[in-house]
Amino acid sequence: MRNAKTYTPDIVIAMDQSLDFPTLRRVVHAHVAEAIADHRIANAQRIVIGGSGDSWFSALSVAPAFRRWTGLVTEARTAMELARYDAPLLGPSDLVISVSNSGSSSRAREAVLLAKSRGCPTLGVTGSLIGPLAQQADRIIHRPVHEEFDVPASYGRCFLNMTEWVAVLYALYVFGLELGVKRGHIDRATAAIELAAIERSIEQIPAISAAIELGVIALAEQLDGIDTIWTIGAGPSRGTAQYCAAKYHEQMPINGVCTDLEEWAHLEYFLTLNWGKRSAVMVIAPPGNSFDRAQELVTGIEGAGGRAIVVTESPDAAFPEATARFNLGLAMSEFISPIVYHLPAQLLVLHMAQRAGITHIPMKRHDGAFLIAKGIVRGTAQGLA
């Protein structure tokens, strides 16, 4: 193993300077209180959360917890699906939560405009107080994250992506808990226990990074020349897996593909059987409802000649066949596990890029974000049924 730069010190800086958790906590709780005070939001009978990219992945991650905390049907949608296909079916009892870190994503804004035309209450979760989403949604939850902090500009964006991910999850989790209390579905004591676990997980990110980074460096060396990494998970871990897969696209780039834990066994297994060591499969496996199936799949992956990378919080004996195991060492509910279970992928892509000689991560867009920022539909949902 050749000498490698370690990135944990930069994660410490990002968490301290970019996330700035005391400020995040104060702002999020103030905005959540304002949103919950809106009787249309508090009395919603269904929740639809939409976003694009990392924002959609956060929706996938939190939806299972929302169902349990609020007692409401909660659905995660891509912003495109929500705006163009679901909006005509919405009504005043549906709460639409639109997530956009920049606050200017066209589809996220379009979803809000079309939902409002159907009489729905709308809530924007965004990093911008002055962006279009903040101006258009009925209520907003601002999740402040500082974009300037003391890490090299050549790879600073990947840490900003990470702090934005954690901040959005925190904002959504706090809202879900407070809505559950408001509705009487959970009591204040239960919400306090859940919130303490969420905050403890955020605070442990630097320590977890330090504990796993040497193992990540060794794995990056094993994966030299790879062209495909699948990431698989179920329930809340499906959102984590989506987020992890996206980092391989954005920051190397190589082919990162997310698949539902169960569906991987029915589909991509056959590629692994044929490709062998050409690919790897990252299995997001927090102890919980899908843990036993994750164990079976790791056995199947290795038996097919593939390589399984397991992210978990369990003894090594739980996955004896795995090529690599990252035991995060933090007992937590699987429903809040997306807060920390992305860390091995965050570090892995940095070390793979370092070994590949990539000096600027992630790659920059060459269209000036035209494809993301253009094409908003103005008006109502008419004609989109």
C-alpha positions as CSV (number, residue, x, y, z in Angstrom):
1,M,0.0,0.0,0.0
2,R,1.7,3.3,-1.1
3,N,1.5,6.4,1.0
4,A,-1.9,8.1,0.6
5,K,-3.3,11.4,1.7
6,T,-5.9,10.9,4.4
7,Y,-9.2,12.9,4.1
8,T,-10.5,12.6,7.7
9,P,-8.9,15.9,8.7
10,D,-10.8,17.6,5.8
11,I,-14.1,15.9,6.9
12,V,-13.5,17.4,10.4
13,I,-13.1,20.9,8.8
14,A,-16.2,20.4,6.6
15,M,-18.3,19.3,9.6
16,D,-17.1,22.2,11.7
17,Q,-17.0,25.0,9.2
18,S,-19.4,24.0,6.4
19,L,-22.1,22.1,8.4
20,D,-21.8,24.3,11.5
21,F,-24.2,22.1,13.4
22,P,-25.1,24.6,16.2
23,T,-26.3,27.1,13.6
24,L,-28.0,24.4,11.5
25,R,-29.9,23.1,14.6
26,R,-31.1,26.6,15.5
27,V,-32.3,27.6,12.1
28,V,-33.9,24.3,11.2
29,H,-35.9,24.1,14.4
30,A,-37.1,27.7,14.1
31,H,-38.3,27.0,10.5
32,V,-39.9,23.7,11.4
33,A,-41.9,25.4,14.2
34,E,-43.2,27.9,11.7
35,A,-44.2,25.2,9.2
36,I,-45.9,23.1,11.8
37,A,-47.9,26.1,13.0
38,D,-49.5,26.3,9.5
39,H,-52.7,24.3,10.0
40,R,-52.8,23.2,6.4
41,I,-49.4,21.5,6.8
42,A,-50.2,20.1,10.2
43,N,-53.5,18.6,9.0
44,A,-52.3,17.1,5.8
45,Q,-53.4,13.5,5.2
46,R,-50.6,12.4,2.8
47,I,-47.0,13.6,2.2
48,V,-45.2,13.5,-1.2
49,I,-41.5,14.5,-1.1
50,G,-39.8,15.3,-4.4
51,G,-36.4,16.3,-5.6
52,S,-33.7,15.7,-8.1
53,G,-30.3,14.0,-7.6
54,D,-29.2,14.1,-4.0
55,S,-32.5,15.8,-3.1
56,W,-34.5,12.8,-4.4
57,F,-32.1,10.4,-2.6
58,S,-32.8,12.2,0.7
59,A,-36.6,11.8,0.0
60,L,-36.1,8.1,-0.5
61,S,-34.1,7.9,2.7
62,V,-36.5,9.6,5.0
63,A,-39.9,8.4,3.7
64,P,-39.8,5.1,5.8
65,A,-39.2,7.1,9.0
66,F,-41.9,9.6,8.1
67,R,-44.5,6.8,7.8
68,R,-43.6,5.6,11.2
69,W,-43.4,9.0,13.0
70,T,-46.4,10.7,11.4
71,G,-48.7,7.8,10.6
72,L,-49.2,9.3,7.2
73,V,-48.7,7.7,3.8
74,T,-45.4,9.2,2.6
75,E,-44.1,8.8,-0.9
76,A,-40.8,9.8,-2.5
77,R,-40.8,11.0,-6.1
78,T,-38.4,12.4,-8.5
79,A,-39.2,16.1,-9.1
80,M,-40.0,15.3,-12.7
81,E,-42.4,12.5,-11.8
82,L,-44.0,14.7,-9.1
83,A,-44.5,17.7,-11.4
84,R,-45.4,16.0,-14.7
85,Y,-47.3,12.9,-13.6
86,D,-48.5,13.3,-10.0
87,A,-49.5,16.9,-9.8
88,P,-52.8,16.5,-11.7
89,L,-53.8,13.9,-9.1
90,L,-53.0,16.0,-6.0
91,G,-55.5,17.7,-3.8
92,P,-55.8,20.0,-0.8
93,S,-55.1,17.2,1.8
94,D,-51.8,16.4,0.2
95,L,-48.6,18.1,1.5
96,V,-45.9,18.5,-1.1
97,I,-42.4,18.8,0.1
98,S,-40.0,20.0,-2.6
99,V,-36.3,19.7,-1.9
100,S,-33.6,21.7,-3.7
101,N,-30.2,22.5,-2.2
102,S,-29.7,25.5,-4.6
103,G,-33.3,26.6,-4.4
104,S,-33.4,27.0,-8.1
105,S,-33.9,23.5,-9.6
106,S,-36.5,23.9,-12.3
107,R,-38.3,20.7,-11.6
108,A,-38.4,21.3,-7.8
109,R,-39.9,24.7,-8.5
110,E,-42.3,23.4,-11.1
111,A,-43.6,20.8,-8.6
112,V,-44.4,23.5,-6.1
113,L,-46.2,25.7,-8.7
114,L,-48.3,22.8,-10.0
115,A,-49.1,21.5,-6.5
116,K,-50.3,25.0,-5.5
117,S,-52.5,25.1,-8.6
118,R,-54.2,22.0,-7.2
119,G,-54.7,23.6,-3.8
120,C,-51.9,21.7,-2.0
121,P,-49.9,23.2,0.9
122,T,-46.3,23.2,-0.1
123,L,-43.0,23.1,1.8
124,G,-39.6,23.9,0.4
125,V,-36.5,22.5,1.9
126,T,-33.6,24.5,0.6
127,G,-30.2,26.0,1.2
128,S,-31.2,29.4,-0.2
129,L,-33.5,32.0,1.5
130,I,-33.6,34.1,-1.7
131,G,-33.9,31.5,-4.4
132,P,-37.0,30.9,-6.4
133,L,-38.1,27.9,-4.4
134,A,-38.1,29.9,-1.2
135,Q,-40.2,32.5,-2.9
136,Q,-42.7,30.1,-4.3
137,A,-43.4,27.5,-1.6
138,D,-45.9,28.3,1.1
139,R,-43.4,27.6,3.8
140,I,-39.7,26.8,3.8
141,I,-37.2,25.0,6.0
142,H,-33.8,26.7,5.4
143,R,-30.9,24.4,6.1
144,P,-27.9,26.7,6.1
145,V,-24.6,25.2,5.0
146,H,-21.4,27.4,4.4
147,E,-20.0,26.9,0.9
148,E,-16.5,28.4,1.8
149,F,-14.3,26.4,4.2
150,D,-10.7,25.6,4.6
151,V,-10.2,22.6,2.3
152,P,-8.5,22.7,-1.1
153,A,-10.7,24.0,-3.9
154,S,-9.7,21.1,-6.1
155,Y,-11.9,18.7,-4.1
156,G,-13.9,20.9,-1.8
157,R,-17.2,20.4,-3.7
158,C,-17.3,16.7,-2.6
159,F,-17.3,17.7,1.0
160,L,-19.9,20.4,0.4
161,N,-22.1,17.7,-1.2
162,M,-21.6,15.7,2.0
163,T,-22.5,18.5,4.4
164,E,-25.5,19.4,2.2
165,W,-26.7,15.7,2.4
166,V,-26.4,15.6,6.2
167,A,-28.1,19.0,6.5
168,V,-31.1,18.1,4.3
169,L,-31.6,14.8,6.2
170,Y,-31.5,16.6,9.5
171,A,-34.1,19.2,8.3
172,L,-36.4,16.5,7.0
173,Y,-36.0,14.3,10.1
174,V,-36.8,17.2,12.5
175,F,-39.9,18.1,10.5
176,G,-41.1,14.5,10.5
177,L,-40.6,14.2,14.2
178,E,-42.4,17.5,15.0
179,L,-45.3,16.7,12.6
180,G,-45.6,13.3,14.4
181,V,-45.9,15.0,17.8
182,K,-48.3,17.6,16.4
183,R,-50.5,14.9,15.1
184,G,-50.3,12.9,18.3
185,H,-48.9,9.9,16.5
186,I,-45.7,9.9,18.7
187,D,-45.2,11.6,22.1
188,R,-42.7,14.2,22.9
189,A,-40.5,11.8,24.8
190,T,-40.2,9.5,21.8
191,A,-39.4,12.4,19.5
192,A,-36.7,13.5,21.9
193,I,-35.1,10.1,22.0
194,E,-35.1,9.9,18.1
195,L,-33.7,13.4,17.8
196,A,-30.9,12.7,20.3
197,A,-29.9,9.7,18.2
198,I,-29.9,11.7,15.0
199,E,-27.8,14.4,16.5
200,R,-25.4,11.9,18.1
201,S,-24.9,10.3,14.7
202,I,-24.0,13.6,13.0
203,E,-21.5,14.4,15.8
204,Q,-19.9,11.0,15.3
205,I,-19.1,11.4,11.5
206,P,-15.5,12.5,12.0
207,A,-14.7,9.7,14.5
208,I,-16.3,7.1,12.1
209,S,-14.3,8.5,9.2
210,A,-11.1,8.2,11.2
211,A,-11.9,4.6,12.2
212,I,-12.5,3.3,8.7
213,E,-10.2,5.3,6.5
214,L,-7.2,2.9,6.5
215,G,-9.5,0.1,5.4
216,V,-10.9,2.3,2.6
217,I,-7.3,3.0,1.4
218,A,-6.6,-0.7,1.2
219,L,-9.9,-1.3,-0.6
220,A,-9.1,1.5,-3.2
221,E,-5.9,-0.3,-4.1
222,Q,-7.8,-3.6,-4.6
223,L,-10.3,-1.8,-6.9
224,D,-7.7,-0.3,-9.3
225,G,-9.1,-0.5,-12.9
226,I,-12.7,-1.2,-11.9
227,D,-15.4,0.3,-14.1
228,T,-18.6,-0.5,-12.3
229,I,-19.7,-0.4,-8.6
230,W,-23.2,-1.4,-7.8
231,T,-24.7,0.0,-4.5
232,I,-27.7,-1.9,-3.1
233,G,-30.0,-1.3,-0.1
234,A,-33.6,-1.6,1.0
235,G,-36.0,0.7,2.9
236,P,-34.1,3.8,4.0
237,S,-30.9,2.3,2.7
238,R,-32.1,2.5,-0.8
239,G,-31.7,6.3,-0.6
240,T,-28.2,5.8,0.9
241,A,-27.3,3.5,-1.9
242,Q,-28.6,5.9,-4.5
243,Y,-26.5,8.7,-3.0
244,C,-23.4,6.6,-2.9
245,A,-23.8,5.5,-6.5
246,A,-24.0,9.1,-7.6
247,K,-20.7,9.9,-6.0
248,Y,-19.0,7.5,-8.4
249,H,-20.5,9.3,-11.4
250,E,-19.7,12.7,-10.1
251,Q,-16.3,12.3,-8.6
252,M,-14.3,9.8,-10.6
253,P,-16.2,9.3,-12.8
254,I,-17.0,5.5,-13.1
255,N,-20.2,3.7,-13.5
256,G,-22.1,3.7,-10.2
257,V,-25.4,1.9,-10.3
258,C,-28.0,1.7,-7.6
259,T,-30.4,-1.2,-7.4
260,D,-33.0,-2.3,-4.7
261,L,-31.4,-5.0,-2.5
262,E,-33.9,-7.7,-3.5
263,E,-34.1,-6.7,-7.2
264,W,-30.3,-7.0,-7.5
265,A,-30.6,-10.7,-6.8
266,H,-33.1,-11.1,-9.7
267,L,-31.2,-8.9,-12.3
268,E,-27.6,-7.7,-11.8
269,Y,-26.5,-11.0,-10.2
270,F,-26.1,-12.4,-13.7
271,L,-23.7,-9.6,-14.7
272,T,-21.7,-10.3,-11.6
273,L,-21.6,-14.0,-12.5
274,N,-20.1,-13.0,-15.9
275,W,-18.0,-10.0,-14.9
276,G,-16.4,-11.4,-11.7
277,K,-13.7,-9.0,-10.4
278,R,-14.4,-6.4,-13.1
279,S,-17.1,-5.0,-10.8
280,A,-17.9,-4.7,-7.1
281,V,-21.1,-4.5,-5.1
282,M,-21.5,-2.2,-2.1
283,V,-24.1,-3.6,0.2
284,I,-25.7,-1.1,2.6
285,A,-26.7,-3.3,5.5
286,P,-27.6,-1.6,8.8
287,P,-29.1,-4.1,11.3
288,G,-32.8,-4.0,10.7
289,N,-35.6,-5.4,8.5
290,S,-33.4,-6.4,5.5
291,F,-30.3,-7.5,7.3
292,D,-30.8,-11.2,6.8
293,R,-31.3,-10.7,3.1
294,A,-28.2,-8.6,2.9
295,Q,-26.3,-11.5,4.4
296,E,-27.7,-13.9,1.9
297,L,-26.7,-11.6,-1.0
298,V,-23.2,-11.2,0.2
299,T,-22.8,-14.9,0.2
300,G,-24.3,-15.0,-3.4
301,I,-22.0,-12.2,-4.7
302,E,-18.8,-13.9,-3.5
303,G,-20.1,-17.3,-4.7
304,A,-20.6,-15.8,-8.2
305,G,-17.0,-14.6,-8.3
306,G,-17.8,-11.0,-7.4
307,R,-16.6,-8.7,-4.6
308,A,-19.0,-7.6,-1.9
309,I,-18.2,-4.4,0.1
310,V,-20.4,-4.4,3.2
311,V,-21.3,-1.2,5.2
312,T,-22.8,-2.2,8.5
313,E,-22.7,-2.1,12.3
314,S,-22.2,-5.7,13.2
315,P,-19.4,-8.1,14.0
316,D,-17.3,-9.3,11.1
317,A,-18.7,-12.8,11.7
318,A,-22.0,-11.5,10.2
319,F,-20.5,-11.3,6.8
320,P,-17.6,-13.8,6.7
321,E,-17.3,-14.0,2.9
322,A,-17.2,-10.3,2.2
323,T,-14.2,-8.8,0.3
324,A,-14.3,-5.8,2.6
325,R,-16.4,-4.8,5.7
326,F,-16.8,-1.4,7.2
327,N,-18.2,-1.7,10.7
328,L,-19.3,1.9,11.5
329,G,-19.3,1.1,15.2
330,L,-22.4,3.1,16.0
331,A,-25.6,1.4,17.0
332,M,-28.6,3.2,15.5
333,S,-32.0,2.6,14.0
334,E,-31.9,1.7,10.3
335,F,-34.4,4.5,9.8
336,I,-31.8,7.2,10.5
337,S,-28.8,5.2,9.2
338,P,-28.5,7.4,6.0
339,I,-26.8,10.0,8.1
340,V,-23.6,8.0,8.4
341,Y,-23.8,5.0,6.1
342,H,-22.6,7.0,3.1
343,L,-19.2,7.6,4.7
344,P,-17.3,4.6,3.2
345,A,-18.4,5.6,-0.3
346,Q,-17.4,9.2,0.3
347,L,-13.9,8.2,1.3
348,L,-13.6,5.5,-1.2
349,V,-14.2,7.7,-4.2
350,L,-11.7,10.2,-2.9
351,H,-9.0,7.5,-2.6
352,M,-9.8,6.0,-5.9
353,A,-9.6,9.4,-7.6
354,Q,-6.2,10.0,-5.8
355,R,-4.9,6.7,-7.2
356,A,-6.2,7.5,-10.7
357,G,-4.5,10.9,-10.7
358,I,-7.7,12.9,-10.8
359,T,-6.9,16.3,-9.3
360,H,-10.3,18.1,-9.4
361,I,-13.3,16.4,-7.8
362,P,-16.1,16.3,-8.8
363,M,-15.9,17.0,-12.5
364,K,-17.4,20.3,-13.7
365,R,-20.5,20.5,-15.9
366,H,-19.8,21.8,-19.4
367,D,-23.2,23.3,-20.1
368,G,-23.3,25.9,-17.3
369,A,-26.1,23.8,-15.6
370,F,-28.3,24.6,-18.6
371,L,-29.9,21.2,-18.5
372,I,-30.8,21.6,-14.8
373,A,-31.9,25.2,-14.6
374,K,-33.9,25.6,-17.8
375,G,-37.3,24.4,-19.0
376,I,-39.7,25.3,-16.1
377,V,-43.3,25.1,-17.0
378,R,-45.2,28.3,-16.0
379,G,-48.8,28.2,-15.1
380,T,-51.0,25.4,-13.8
381,A,-51.2,21.7,-14.1
382,Q,-53.7,21.9,-16.9
383,G,-52.6,19.9,-19.9
384,L,-50.3,17.7,-17.8
385,A,-52.9,15.0,-16.9
